[in-house]
Amino acid sequence: MASSSSGLTFKLHPLVIVNISDHYTRLKSQPNPPLAPHCSSSDGSSSATASSSAVPAPRVYGCVIGVQRGRTVEIFNSFELLFDPVTHILDRNFLEKKQELYKKVFPNFYVLGWYSTGSDAEESDMHIHKALMDINESPVYVLLNPLINPAQKDLPITIFESEMHVIDGVPQLIFVRASYTIETVEAERISVDHVAHLKPSDGGSAATQLAAHLTGMHSAIKMLNSRVRVLHHYLVAMQKGEIPCDNSLLRQVSSLLRRLPVIESGKFQDDFLMEYNDTLLITYLAMLTNCSSTMNDLVDKFNTAYDRVSRRGGRAAFI
């Protein structure tokens, strides 16, 4: 498949990926999920000869919304669509209602395109693509591959654009791949980190959970340190006159530094020392409990050994 030549820069937010994955998971978990377009016969009834294992996974459909600033397209969010994969009919009333509701909450967001699931773009996908051209003359197509590939390191997300190509002397609208980057905000980073550290379904050991937590804390502190260092170098260069002074940035830095006395107050020190002492006390009690348990095991073994000796005529246990 050809690559895009539009020169647009696409930025995709993790919320869109989470929404598509959640939509697919909910639909797949239904007792009788709708079939994919290519697993239905021409009269709209599903093939009765196909085995249940051969039935492909259902596909989901929805719209992606965001903003476009110049040549940069940033996809922030998404919502579901009602689409009949057999008749290729899109519920326009539902789409307009959802678009109106999102406009009230996010007045700056516009419908940038649509999303679906599958391993690759299909010919039937062009029906939805053309149906959305009256809303956006050049919609984007976000495709999520739900199949798990352990060898794949990249995200199973592909963004397509539509371009007019002349094939065999006939102009046709085809999908072309477009490159993208992942863009996150603070709330999304917190959510993704929470999902990444969820307890596995098999339970997992306490040591594994602790190691994962400490690894996450170490990564967060390392990232914070690197960002503070970059900010420090920037301020030093601004002080030396190597770069122009940015009053807006200086106000943000000043607001950030005003938070430091909050953690240096007497109340914070008292609370911190109380938590620290409680932690040391719990650790000390755990060590005493461990030592008592070890001593109890030793006494049991000692009594058992001397009990055997007393039965053979030796001295009885004195504990």
C-alpha positions as CSV (number, residue, x, y, z in Angstrom):
1,M,0.0,0.0,0.0
2,A,1.3,3.5,-0.9
3,S,2.3,6.1,1.6
4,S,0.7,9.4,2.1
5,S,2.0,12.4,0.2
6,S,-0.2,15.1,1.8
7,G,2.5,16.3,4.2
8,L,0.2,16.3,7.1
9,T,1.5,15.6,10.6
10,F,-0.8,13.3,12.7
11,K,-0.8,13.2,16.5
12,L,-2.8,10.5,18.2
13,H,-3.8,10.5,21.9
14,P,-3.9,7.3,23.9
15,L,-7.6,8.0,24.8
16,V,-8.5,7.1,21.3
17,I,-6.7,3.8,21.4
18,V,-8.3,3.0,24.8
19,N,-11.8,3.9,23.5
20,I,-11.4,1.7,20.4
21,S,-10.1,-1.2,22.4
22,D,-12.9,-0.9,24.9
23,H,-15.5,-0.7,22.2
24,Y,-14.1,-3.9,20.6
25,T,-13.9,-5.8,23.9
26,R,-17.5,-4.9,24.8
27,L,-18.8,-6.0,21.4
28,K,-16.8,-9.2,21.4
29,S,-18.0,-10.2,24.8
30,Q,-21.7,-10.1,23.8
31,P,-23.4,-13.5,23.4
32,N,-24.3,-12.8,19.7
33,P,-22.1,-10.1,18.3
34,P,-22.8,-8.8,14.8
35,L,-20.9,-10.6,12.1
36,A,-18.3,-8.9,9.9
37,P,-19.3,-8.0,6.4
38,H,-17.4,-10.7,4.6
39,C,-19.0,-13.5,6.7
40,S,-22.5,-12.9,5.5
41,S,-24.1,-14.1,2.3
42,S,-25.6,-11.9,-0.4
43,D,-29.1,-12.1,1.0
44,G,-27.9,-10.8,4.4
45,S,-28.1,-14.2,6.2
46,S,-25.0,-15.6,7.7
47,S,-23.4,-18.8,6.3
48,A,-24.7,-21.8,8.1
49,T,-22.0,-24.1,6.8
50,A,-19.1,-22.1,8.4
51,S,-17.9,-23.4,11.7
52,S,-17.9,-21.3,14.7
53,S,-14.1,-21.2,14.8
54,A,-14.0,-19.8,11.2
55,V,-16.3,-16.9,12.0
56,P,-14.2,-13.7,12.1
57,A,-14.2,-11.3,15.0
58,P,-16.8,-8.5,14.8
59,R,-15.8,-5.1,13.7
60,V,-16.5,-1.8,15.4
61,Y,-17.1,1.6,13.9
62,G,-16.9,5.1,15.3
63,C,-15.8,8.7,14.7
64,V,-12.6,10.4,15.8
65,I,-12.6,14.0,16.8
66,G,-9.9,16.6,17.4
67,V,-8.4,19.7,15.9
68,Q,-6.4,20.7,12.9
69,R,-3.9,23.5,13.1
70,G,-2.3,24.2,9.8
71,R,-0.6,21.0,8.6
72,T,-0.9,19.3,12.1
73,V,-3.9,17.0,12.8
74,E,-4.3,16.1,16.5
75,I,-6.8,13.4,17.3
76,F,-8.1,13.7,20.9
77,N,-11.1,11.6,21.4
78,S,-13.7,9.3,19.7
79,F,-17.3,8.1,19.9
80,E,-19.1,5.1,18.6
81,L,-21.2,4.9,15.4
82,L,-24.2,2.8,14.4
83,F,-23.3,1.1,11.1
84,D,-24.9,-1.8,9.3
85,P,-22.0,-3.8,7.8
86,V,-24.4,-5.8,5.5
87,T,-26.3,-2.9,3.9
88,H,-23.4,-0.4,4.4
89,I,-25.9,2.2,5.9
90,L,-24.7,4.7,8.4
91,D,-27.1,6.0,11.0
92,R,-26.9,9.8,10.2
93,N,-29.3,10.8,12.9
94,F,-27.2,9.1,15.6
95,L,-24.1,10.7,14.2
96,E,-25.5,14.2,14.1
97,K,-26.9,13.8,17.7
98,K,-23.5,12.6,19.0
99,Q,-21.7,15.4,17.1
100,E,-24.0,18.0,18.6
101,L,-23.5,16.7,22.2
102,Y,-19.7,16.7,21.8
103,K,-19.9,20.2,20.4
104,K,-21.4,21.4,23.6
105,V,-18.6,19.9,25.7
106,F,-15.7,20.4,23.3
107,P,-16.6,23.4,21.1
108,N,-13.2,23.3,19.4
109,F,-13.3,19.7,18.4
110,Y,-14.4,18.6,14.9
111,V,-15.0,15.3,13.3
112,L,-11.7,14.4,11.6
113,G,-12.6,10.9,10.4
114,W,-13.6,7.5,11.7
115,Y,-12.2,4.3,13.1
116,S,-12.6,0.6,12.8
117,T,-10.9,-2.7,13.7
118,G,-9.2,-5.2,11.4
119,S,-5.9,-6.4,10.1
120,D,-6.0,-4.1,7.0
121,A,-8.3,-1.7,5.2
122,E,-11.0,-3.4,3.1
123,E,-12.8,-2.3,0.0
124,S,-16.1,-2.0,2.0
125,D,-14.5,0.6,4.2
126,M,-14.6,3.1,1.4
127,H,-18.4,3.3,1.8
128,I,-18.1,4.8,5.3
129,H,-15.2,6.9,4.2
130,K,-17.3,8.5,1.4
131,A,-20.3,8.9,3.6
132,L,-18.3,11.1,6.0
133,M,-16.9,13.4,3.2
134,D,-19.9,15.7,3.6
135,I,-18.7,16.4,7.2
136,N,-15.0,16.4,6.4
137,E,-13.8,16.6,2.9
138,S,-10.6,14.6,3.7
139,P,-11.4,12.3,6.6
140,V,-8.8,10.1,8.2
141,Y,-9.2,6.4,8.9
142,V,-7.8,5.0,12.2
143,L,-7.5,1.2,12.1
144,L,-6.8,-1.0,15.2
145,N,-5.7,-4.5,14.7
146,P,-7.1,-6.5,17.6
147,L,-5.0,-9.6,16.9
148,I,-2.2,-10.1,19.3
149,N,1.3,-10.5,17.7
150,P,4.0,-11.0,20.4
151,A,6.7,-10.3,17.9
152,Q,5.3,-6.9,17.0
153,K,6.8,-4.0,18.9
154,D,4.9,-1.2,17.4
155,L,1.4,-0.2,18.3
156,P,-1.3,-2.1,16.3
157,I,-2.6,1.2,15.0
158,T,-2.6,2.4,11.4
159,I,-3.8,5.8,10.1
160,F,-5.0,6.0,6.5
161,E,-5.7,9.0,4.3
162,S,-7.6,8.9,1.0
163,E,-6.0,10.0,-2.2
164,M,-7.2,10.1,-5.8
165,H,-5.0,7.8,-8.0
166,V,-5.4,6.9,-11.6
167,I,-5.5,3.1,-12.0
168,D,-5.9,1.6,-15.5
169,G,-6.9,5.0,-16.8
170,V,-9.7,5.4,-14.2
171,P,-9.4,7.8,-11.3
172,Q,-10.1,5.9,-8.0
173,L,-10.1,6.9,-4.4
174,I,-7.7,4.6,-2.4
175,F,-6.4,4.4,1.1
176,V,-2.7,5.4,1.7
177,R,-0.8,5.0,5.0
178,A,0.2,8.0,7.0
179,S,2.8,8.3,9.8
180,Y,1.8,9.5,13.2
181,T,3.2,10.1,16.7
182,I,1.7,9.6,20.1
183,E,0.8,12.8,22.0
184,T,-0.2,12.7,25.7
185,V,-1.4,15.1,28.3
186,E,-1.0,14.7,32.1
187,A,-4.4,13.1,32.7
188,E,-3.7,10.5,29.9
189,R,-0.2,9.7,31.3
190,I,-1.7,9.0,34.7
191,S,-4.5,6.8,33.2
192,V,-2.1,4.8,31.0
193,D,0.3,4.3,33.9
194,H,-2.5,3.1,36.1
195,V,-3.6,0.6,33.4
196,A,-0.1,-0.6,32.9
197,H,0.3,-1.4,36.6
198,L,-3.0,-3.2,37.1
199,K,-2.7,-6.5,38.9
200,P,-2.6,-9.4,36.4
201,S,-5.4,-11.9,36.2
202,D,-3.3,-14.7,37.5
203,G,-2.7,-12.9,40.8
204,G,1.1,-12.5,40.5
205,S,3.4,-12.6,43.4
206,A,3.9,-9.8,45.9
207,A,7.6,-9.5,44.9
208,T,6.6,-9.0,41.3
209,Q,4.0,-6.3,42.1
210,L,6.6,-4.6,44.4
211,A,9.3,-4.7,41.7
212,A,6.9,-3.3,39.1
213,H,5.8,-0.5,41.5
214,L,9.4,0.4,42.3
215,T,10.4,0.3,38.6
216,G,7.6,2.7,37.8
217,M,8.6,5.0,40.7
218,H,12.2,5.0,39.5
219,S,11.2,5.8,35.9
220,A,9.0,8.7,37.1
221,I,11.8,10.2,39.3
222,K,14.3,9.8,36.5
223,M,12.0,11.6,34.1
224,L,11.3,14.3,36.6
225,N,15.0,14.8,37.1
226,S,15.7,15.0,33.4
227,R,13.0,17.6,32.9
228,V,14.2,19.7,35.9
229,R,17.7,19.6,34.4
230,V,16.5,20.8,31.0
231,L,14.6,23.6,32.7
232,H,17.7,24.6,34.7
233,H,19.9,24.7,31.6
234,Y,17.3,26.8,29.8
235,L,17.1,29.3,32.7
236,V,20.9,29.5,32.9
237,A,21.1,30.2,29.2
238,M,18.4,32.8,29.5
239,Q,20.4,34.4,32.4
240,K,23.5,34.6,30.3
241,G,21.7,36.2,27.4
242,E,22.2,33.3,25.1
243,I,18.5,33.0,24.4
244,P,15.8,35.7,24.5
245,C,13.9,36.2,27.7
246,D,10.4,34.6,27.8
247,N,8.2,36.2,30.5
248,S,5.4,33.7,30.0
249,L,7.8,30.8,30.8
250,L,9.3,32.7,33.7
251,R,5.9,33.1,35.2
252,Q,5.2,29.4,34.9
253,V,8.6,28.6,36.5
254,S,7.8,31.1,39.3
255,S,4.4,29.4,39.9
256,L,6.1,26.0,40.1
257,L,8.8,27.2,42.6
258,R,6.1,28.7,44.9
259,R,5.0,25.1,45.6
260,L,8.3,24.2,47.1
261,P,7.7,26.0,50.5
262,V,4.6,23.9,50.9
263,I,6.7,20.8,51.3
264,E,9.1,22.6,53.6
265,S,6.6,23.7,56.2
266,G,6.6,22.5,59.8
267,K,3.3,20.6,59.3
268,F,4.7,18.7,56.4
269,Q,7.8,17.8,58.3
270,D,5.7,16.6,61.2
271,D,3.5,14.5,59.0
272,F,6.5,13.1,57.1
273,L,8.3,12.1,60.3
274,M,5.2,10.5,61.6
275,E,4.8,8.4,58.4
276,Y,8.5,7.6,58.5
277,N,8.4,6.5,62.1
278,D,5.3,4.4,61.5
279,T,7.0,2.7,58.5
280,L,10.1,2.0,60.6
281,L,7.9,0.6,63.5
282,I,6.0,-1.7,61.1
283,T,9.3,-2.9,59.7
284,Y,10.7,-3.5,63.2
285,L,7.6,-5.4,64.2
286,A,7.8,-7.5,61.0
287,M,11.4,-8.4,61.9
288,L,10.5,-9.3,65.5
289,T,7.7,-11.5,64.2
290,N,10.0,-13.2,61.7
291,C,12.6,-13.8,64.5
292,S,9.9,-15.2,66.8
293,S,8.7,-17.6,64.1
294,T,12.2,-18.8,63.5
295,M,12.9,-19.3,67.2
296,N,9.6,-21.2,67.5
297,D,10.6,-23.5,64.7
298,L,14.0,-24.1,66.3
299,V,12.4,-24.9,69.7
300,D,10.0,-27.4,68.0
301,K,13.0,-29.1,66.3
302,F,14.9,-29.2,69.5
303,N,12.1,-30.8,71.4
304,T,11.5,-33.3,68.7
305,A,15.2,-34.3,68.7
306,Y,15.4,-34.7,72.5
307,D,12.1,-36.5,72.6
308,R,13.6,-39.1,70.3
309,V,16.7,-39.3,72.5
310,S,14.6,-39.8,75.7
311,R,12.7,-42.7,74.2
312,R,16.1,-44.4,73.6
313,G,17.0,-43.9,77.3
314,G,18.5,-40.5,77.1
315,R,17.5,-37.3,79.0
316,A,14.2,-35.8,78.4
317,A,13.7,-32.4,76.8
318,F,14.0,-29.5,79.2
319,I,12.0,-27.0,77.1
